């Protein structure tokens, strides 16, 4: 990978100048350091597996409109390293499909031609806020979403014509317009208007089909997550006839892969839109042994009458709240699979689990985000004194 031209300003990639093999060695050592720091005993450390794709692996990017220099020309891209108010145009980013870069450039040109203003974080005045692009890795479908305030009119028809005229490798299936008048600097959907085409794209993971809407959470590196899920599933022995709890299930990707083998899988997720998508996707895949519950894991577990044989955890970066983890561990199941996107919160949770009589049988790391600081892990825990059945 050549050094990205945006490397100096963009804060996305921190390992640009390090050979890839050295990157994953460094990440693996950091995980071992964290385990040692927290005095986590483990049976096997299975190393770290690299990403099948080292560039153009991201299937979603959320760009921000702004300026790099105060009162300078409008930019569209990522926050500048160490400068929250400055935005760097990243039109040659190597972590995304080249179509993303072409759409970004065309969008910025369009907005400059229309003399649209960007939404200013301090004055809260202006029109253009964000551009979100999503792609189906296995379907080559693109979903484009322009986020604006309602202060001025955005010409969606002209924009769609401009973008659809681009010569792209993938296929645009939908162009959307989201209104966000919240003052906070994050994407919030107050109103969503389809300008052209669908309001979702299709993706496939491990033979299953998924309908992904504009704001649904979905895995970012599909080829890498398929390897991660395959590893996680291989750790669970004899799923036939068993009930599985998939906690923090998101849109139910791993829930449905579990349902191909288990008697029943119950997925719990706090984001209602994700649960709606999970139910729709399970129905589309002909899976009637999945149940999805919208709510906080801490509260939902108090009302579940069924008892699990196996528990799968895939929490957000903050990890599992200690009170929720206590309830989870009190089920006393023989097998818990913990999928983590943050080794720091992982070791905190593993330390807690040790006090509740669980041991770490194996841990394997995955570099799902090359050139960045992020690492994922799959951990198998079993209860002391029990045999995995």
Secondary structure as UniProt FT lines:
FT   TURN            5..9
FT   TURN            16..17
FT   HELIX           20..37
FT   TURN            38..39
FT   STRAND          42..49
FT   STRAND          60..67
FT   TURN            70..71
FT   STRAND          74..80
FT   TURN            81..82
FT   STRAND          83..89
FT   TURN            91..92
FT   HELIX           98..113
FT   TURN            114..115
FT   TURN            121..123
FT   STRAND          128..135
FT   TURN            137..139
FT   STRAND          141..148
FT   HELIX           156..164
FT   STRAND          171..179
FT   STRAND          191..197
FT   STRAND          200..205
FT   TURN            206..207
FT   STRAND          208..213
FT   TURN            214..215
FT   HELIX           222..235
FT   TURN            240..241
FT   STRAND          243..247
FT   TURN            250..252
FT   HELIX           253..259
FT   TURN            260..261
FT   STRAND          264..269
FT   HELIX           272..284
FT   TURN            285..286
FT   STRAND          290..294
FT   HELIX           297..300
FT   TURN            301..303
FT   STRAND          310..313
FT   TURN            317..318
FT   HELIX           322..329
FT   TURN            330..331
FT   STRAND          335..340
FT   HELIX           343..355
FT   TURN            356..357
FT   STRAND          358..366
FT   TURN            370..371
FT   STRAND          376..383
FT   TURN            384..385
//
